[in-house]
Amino acid sequence: FAYEHADAYADREDCELVACADIEREYAERFAEEFGIEGGVYEDHGTMLDEADPDLVSVCTPIPTHAPIVTDCAEADVEAVHCEKPMADTWGAARRMVEACEDAGVRLTFGHQRRFGDPFRQTKELLDEGVVGDLERIEISWGNFFDNGTHSLDLAAMFNDEHPAEWVMGQVDYSKEHVRYGVPTADHAFVSWQYENGVHGIAATGDDLALSGGPYDFYDCWHRLVCTDGVIEIGRRDGAGLRYRRDGEGWTTVAVADEFEGRVDLAIDDVVKAIDGDHDSELRAERALDTTEILFAGHESSRRRGRVELPLEVDDHPLVSLIESGE
């Protein structure tokens, strides 16, 4: 993903790539050659921050390294940091990296680029226009609950006008070792939550969930939005990218671009414009923190065997702690 970030910066006339860092120098040199970076090749991000003095840093590293690198960027007085998702490997680390940037006056954003994809933008337009009434429930069934889940929940937040959640209840299963980007990830999860405005969320996820026999899992689509006057479905298994149905009527299919992976270029555009002071980025840290709180609370609910009221008051990753304790 570092290459996708760099492509987006390179396409802008107001950005210049000046340095890169990777603990494997061969990778850093290959990256530098690809993007014409001369001299600014480092094996240590701290040295890069001191010598290159960048305005904006993209953090595209494994999840457990996000928080320490972002914190170092904040201490180096960069203007902005754009970090890949999920935020961090523990809830405490996610909070602290945001606090560090707030204290230093650094703009922190996260790579939830899917919200800039055409299927999801057009879905938001349908909701805003009231085509199927008011949103009542968001159903999610895609990938896993942590790594993929951060995208699914970010989209859910966008669909629900960024309202935070007030409680979460869930169950996760970790029957086999499954590590993604440095963090153990549940095989299956079933999580329910409610936003402060009363909209309800349900996620049934798992990379090999047997309930429906494939990656589209429980609901036959990535997202189903149940509204007062109808339903919207996104990413159906049968190939329909976006469709909606008003109560008592048939389905209407909406033509959408194949941008389900999102638009990294538009995400970077949003980040840079926010640095220039034009607006607050859609990808700002407080929004990512609301999404991440649901992720960790879903695991904490499984640990407690009960509903978790927010704000979430734990510091660890509940699933990792359960694994380490042999539970």
Secondary structure as a PSIPRED ss2 file (coil, helix, strand):
# PSIPRED VFORMAT (PSIPRED V4.0)

   1 F C   1.000  0.000  0.000
   2 A H   0.000  1.000  0.000
   3 Y H   0.000  1.000  0.000
   4 E H   0.000  1.000  0.000
   5 H H   0.000  1.000  0.000
   6 A H   0.000  1.000  0.000
   7 D H   0.000  1.000  0.000
   8 A H   0.000  1.000  0.000
   9 Y H   0.000  1.000  0.000
  10 A H   0.000  1.000  0.000
  11 D C   1.000  0.000  0.000
  12 R C   1.000  0.000  0.000
  13 E C   1.000  0.000  0.000
  14 D C   1.000  0.000  0.000
  15 C C   1.000  0.000  0.000
  16 E C   1.000  0.000  0.000
  17 L C   1.000  0.000  0.000
  18 V C   1.000  0.000  0.000
  19 A C   1.000  0.000  0.000
  20 C E   0.000  0.000  1.000
  21 A E   0.000  0.000  1.000
  22 D C   1.000  0.000  0.000
  23 I C   1.000  0.000  0.000
  24 E C   1.000  0.000  0.000
  25 R H   0.000  1.000  0.000
  26 E H   0.000  1.000  0.000
  27 Y H   0.000  1.000  0.000
  28 A H   0.000  1.000  0.000
  29 E H   0.000  1.000  0.000
  30 R H   0.000  1.000  0.000
  31 F H   0.000  1.000  0.000
  32 A H   0.000  1.000  0.000
  33 E H   0.000  1.000  0.000
  34 E H   0.000  1.000  0.000
  35 F H   0.000  1.000  0.000
  36 G C   1.000  0.000  0.000
  37 I C   1.000  0.000  0.000
  38 E C   1.000  0.000  0.000
  39 G C   1.000  0.000  0.000
  40 G C   1.000  0.000  0.000
  41 V E   0.000  0.000  1.000
  42 Y E   0.000  0.000  1.000
  43 E C   1.000  0.000  0.000
  44 D C   1.000  0.000  0.000
  45 H H   0.000  1.000  0.000
  46 G H   0.000  1.000  0.000
  47 T H   0.000  1.000  0.000
  48 M H   0.000  1.000  0.000
  49 L H   0.000  1.000  0.000
  50 D H   0.000  1.000  0.000
  51 E H   0.000  1.000  0.000
  52 A H   0.000  1.000  0.000
  53 D C   1.000  0.000  0.000
  54 P C   1.000  0.000  0.000
  55 D C   1.000  0.000  0.000
  56 L E   0.000  0.000  1.000
  57 V E   0.000  0.000  1.000
  58 S E   0.000  0.000  1.000
  59 V E   0.000  0.000  1.000
  60 C C   1.000  0.000  0.000
  61 T C   1.000  0.000  0.000
  62 P C   1.000  0.000  0.000
  63 I H   0.000  1.000  0.000
  64 P H   0.000  1.000  0.000
  65 T H   0.000  1.000  0.000
  66 H H   0.000  1.000  0.000
  67 A H   0.000  1.000  0.000
  68 P H   0.000  1.000  0.000
  69 I H   0.000  1.000  0.000
  70 V H   0.000  1.000  0.000
  71 T H   0.000  1.000  0.000
  72 D H   0.000  1.000  0.000
  73 C H   0.000  1.000  0.000
  74 A H   0.000  1.000  0.000
  75 E H   0.000  1.000  0.000
  76 A C   1.000  0.000  0.000
  77 D C   1.000  0.000  0.000
  78 V C   1.000  0.000  0.000
  79 E C   1.000  0.000  0.000
  80 A E   0.000  0.000  1.000
  81 V E   0.000  0.000  1.000
  82 H E   0.000  0.000  1.000
  83 C E   0.000  0.000  1.000
  84 E C   1.000  0.000  0.000
  85 K C   1.000  0.000  0.000
  86 P C   1.000  0.000  0.000
  87 M C   1.000  0.000  0.000
  88 A C   1.000  0.000  0.000
  89 D C   1.000  0.000  0.000
  90 T C   1.000  0.000  0.000
  91 W H   0.000  1.000  0.000
  92 G H   0.000  1.000  0.000
  93 A H   0.000  1.000  0.000
  94 A H   0.000  1.000  0.000
  95 R H   0.000  1.000  0.000
  96 R H   0.000  1.000  0.000
  97 M H   0.000  1.000  0.000
  98 V H   0.000  1.000  0.000
  99 E H   0.000  1.000  0.000
 100 A H   0.000  1.000  0.000
 101 C H   0.000  1.000  0.000
 102 E H   0.000  1.000  0.000
 103 D H   0.000  1.000  0.000
 104 A H   0.000  1.000  0.000
 105 G C   1.000  0.000  0.000
 106 V C   1.000  0.000  0.000
 107 R E   0.000  0.000  1.000
 108 L E   0.000  0.000  1.000
 109 T E   0.000  0.000  1.000
 110 F E   0.000  0.000  1.000
 111 G C   1.000  0.000  0.000
 112 H C   1.000  0.000  0.000
 113 Q H   0.000  1.000  0.000
 114 R H   0.000  1.000  0.000
 115 R H   0.000  1.000  0.000
 116 F H   0.000  1.000  0.000
 117 G C   1.000  0.000  0.000
 118 D H   0.000  1.000  0.000
 119 P H   0.000  1.000  0.000
 120 F H   0.000  1.000  0.000
 121 R H   0.000  1.000  0.000
 122 Q H   0.000  1.000  0.000
 123 T H   0.000  1.000  0.000
 124 K H   0.000  1.000  0.000
 125 E H   0.000  1.000  0.000
 126 L H   0.000  1.000  0.000
 127 L H   0.000  1.000  0.000
 128 D H   0.000  1.000  0.000
 129 E C   1.000  0.000  0.000
 130 G C   1.000  0.000  0.000
 131 V C   1.000  0.000  0.000
 132 V C   1.000  0.000  0.000
 133 G C   1.000  0.000  0.000
 134 D C   1.000  0.000  0.000
 135 L E   0.000  0.000  1.000
 136 E E   0.000  0.000  1.000
 137 R E   0.000  0.000  1.000
 138 I E   0.000  0.000  1.000
 139 E E   0.000  0.000  1.000
 140 I E   0.000  0.000  1.000
 141 S C   1.000  0.000  0.000
 142 W C   1.000  0.000  0.000
 143 G C   1.000  0.000  0.000
 144 N C   1.000  0.000  0.000
 145 F C   1.000  0.000  0.000
 146 F C   1.000  0.000  0.000
 147 D H   0.000  1.000  0.000
 148 N H   0.000  1.000  0.000
 149 G H   0.000  1.000  0.000
 150 T H   0.000  1.000  0.000
 151 H H   0.000  1.000  0.000
 152 S H   0.000  1.000  0.000
 153 L H   0.000  1.000  0.000
 154 D H   0.000  1.000  0.000
 155 L H   0.000  1.000  0.000
 156 A H   0.000  1.000  0.000
 157 A H   0.000  1.000  0.000
 158 M H   0.000  1.000  0.000
 159 F H   0.000  1.000  0.000
 160 N C   1.000  0.000  0.000
 161 D C   1.000  0.000  0.000
 162 E C   1.000  0.000  0.000
 163 H C   1.000  0.000  0.000
 164 P C   1.000  0.000  0.000
 165 A E   0.000  0.000  1.000
 166 E E   0.000  0.000  1.000
 167 W E   0.000  0.000  1.000
 168 V E   0.000  0.000  1.000
 169 M E   0.000  0.000  1.000
 170 G E   0.000  0.000  1.000
 171 Q E   0.000  0.000  1.000
 172 V E   0.000  0.000  1.000
 173 D E   0.000  0.000  1.000
 174 Y C   1.000  0.000  0.000
 175 S C   1.000  0.000  0.000
 176 K C   1.000  0.000  0.000
 177 E C   1.000  0.000  0.000
 178 H C   1.000  0.000  0.000
 179 V E   0.000  0.000  1.000
 180 R E   0.000  0.000  1.000
 181 Y C   1.000  0.000  0.000
 182 G C   1.000  0.000  0.000
 183 V E   0.000  0.000  1.000
 184 P E   0.000  0.000  1.000
 185 T C   1.000  0.000  0.000
 186 A C   1.000  0.000  0.000
 187 D C   1.000  0.000  0.000
 188 H E   0.000  0.000  1.000
 189 A E   0.000  0.000  1.000
 190 F E   0.000  0.000  1.000
 191 V E   0.000  0.000  1.000
 192 S E   0.000  0.000  1.000
 193 W E   0.000  0.000  1.000
 194 Q E   0.000  0.000  1.000
 195 Y E   0.000  0.000  1.000
 196 E C   1.000  0.000  0.000
 197 N C   1.000  0.000  0.000
 198 G C   1.000  0.000  0.000
 199 V C   1.000  0.000  0.000
 200 H E   0.000  0.000  1.000
 201 G E   0.000  0.000  1.000
 202 I E   0.000  0.000  1.000
 203 A E   0.000  0.000  1.000
 204 A E   0.000  0.000  1.000
 205 T E   0.000  0.000  1.000
 206 G E   0.000  0.000  1.000
 207 D C   1.000  0.000  0.000
 208 D C   1.000  0.000  0.000
 209 L C   1.000  0.000  0.000
 210 A C   1.000  0.000  0.000
 211 L C   1.000  0.000  0.000
 212 S C   1.000  0.000  0.000
 213 G C   1.000  0.000  0.000
 214 G C   1.000  0.000  0.000
 215 P C   1.000  0.000  0.000
 216 Y C   1.000  0.000  0.000
 217 D H   0.000  1.000  0.000
 218 F H   0.000  1.000  0.000
 219 Y H   0.000  1.000  0.000
 220 D C   1.000  0.000  0.000
 221 C E   0.000  0.000  1.000
 222 W E   0.000  0.000  1.000
 223 H E   0.000  0.000  1.000
 224 R E   0.000  0.000  1.000
 225 L E   0.000  0.000  1.000
 226 V E   0.000  0.000  1.000
 227 C E   0.000  0.000  1.000
 228 T C   1.000  0.000  0.000
 229 D C   1.000  0.000  0.000
 230 G E   0.000  0.000  1.000
 231 V E   0.000  0.000  1.000
 232 I E   0.000  0.000  1.000
 233 E E   0.000  0.000  1.000
 234 I E   0.000  0.000  1.000
 235 G E   0.000  0.000  1.000
 236 R E   0.000  0.000  1.000
 237 R C   1.000  0.000  0.000
 238 D C   1.000  0.000  0.000
 239 G C   1.000  0.000  0.000
 240 A C   1.000  0.000  0.000
 241 G C   1.000  0.000  0.000
 242 L E   0.000  0.000  1.000
 243 R E   0.000  0.000  1.000
 244 Y E   0.000  0.000  1.000
 245 R E   0.000  0.000  1.000
 246 R E   0.000  0.000  1.000
 247 D C   1.000  0.000  0.000
 248 G C   1.000  0.000  0.000
 249 E C   1.000  0.000  0.000
 250 G C   1.000  0.000  0.000
 251 W E   0.000  0.000  1.000
 252 T E   0.000  0.000  1.000
 253 T E   0.000  0.000  1.000
 254 V C   1.000  0.000  0.000
 255 A C   1.000  0.000  0.000
 256 V C   1.000  0.000  0.000
 257 A C   1.000  0.000  0.000
 258 D C   1.000  0.000  0.000
 259 E C   1.000  0.000  0.000
 260 F C   1.000  0.000  0.000
 261 E C   1.000  0.000  0.000
 262 G C   1.000  0.000  0.000
 263 R C   1.000  0.000  0.000
 264 V H   0.000  1.000  0.000
 265 D H   0.000  1.000  0.000
 266 L H   0.000  1.000  0.000
 267 A H   0.000  1.000  0.000
 268 I H   0.000  1.000  0.000
 269 D H   0.000  1.000  0.000
 270 D H   0.000  1.000  0.000
 271 V H   0.000  1.000  0.000
 272 V H   0.000  1.000  0.000
 273 K H   0.000  1.000  0.000
 274 A H   0.000  1.000  0.000
 275 I H   0.000  1.000  0.000
 276 D C   1.000  0.000  0.000
 277 G C   1.000  0.000  0.000
 278 D C   1.000  0.000  0.000
 279 H C   1.000  0.000  0.000
 280 D C   1.000  0.000  0.000
 281 S C   1.000  0.000  0.000
 282 E C   1.000  0.000  0.000
 283 L C   1.000  0.000  0.000
 284 R E   0.000  0.000  1.000
 285 A H   0.000  1.000  0.000
 286 E H   0.000  1.000  0.000
 287 R H   0.000  1.000  0.000
 288 A H   0.000  1.000  0.000
 289 L H   0.000  1.000  0.000
 290 D H   0.000  1.000  0.000
 291 T H   0.000  1.000  0.000
 292 T H   0.000  1.000  0.000
 293 E H   0.000  1.000  0.000
 294 I H   0.000  1.000  0.000
 295 L H   0.000  1.000  0.000
 296 F H   0.000  1.000  0.000
 297 A H   0.000  1.000  0.000
 298 G H   0.000  1.000  0.000
 299 H H   0.000  1.000  0.000
 300 E H   0.000  1.000  0.000
 301 S H   0.000  1.000  0.000
 302 S H   0.000  1.000  0.000
 303 R H   0.000  1.000  0.000
 304 R H   0.000  1.000  0.000
 305 R C   1.000  0.000  0.000
 306 G C   1.000  0.000  0.000
 307 R C   1.000  0.000  0.000
 308 V E   0.000  0.000  1.000
 309 E E   0.000  0.000  1.000
 310 L C   1.000  0.000  0.000
 311 P C   1.000  0.000  0.000
 312 L C   1.000  0.000  0.000
 313 E C   1.000  0.000  0.000
 314 V C   1.000  0.000  0.000
 315 D C   1.000  0.000  0.000
 316 D C   1.000  0.000  0.000
 317 H C   1.000  0.000  0.000
 318 P H   0.000  1.000  0.000
 319 L H   0.000  1.000  0.000
 320 V H   0.000  1.000  0.000
 321 S H   0.000  1.000  0.000
 322 L H   0.000  1.000  0.000
 323 I H   0.000  1.000  0.000
 324 E H   0.000  1.000  0.000
 325 S C   1.000  0.000  0.000
 326 G C   1.000  0.000  0.000
 327 E C   1.000  0.000  0.000
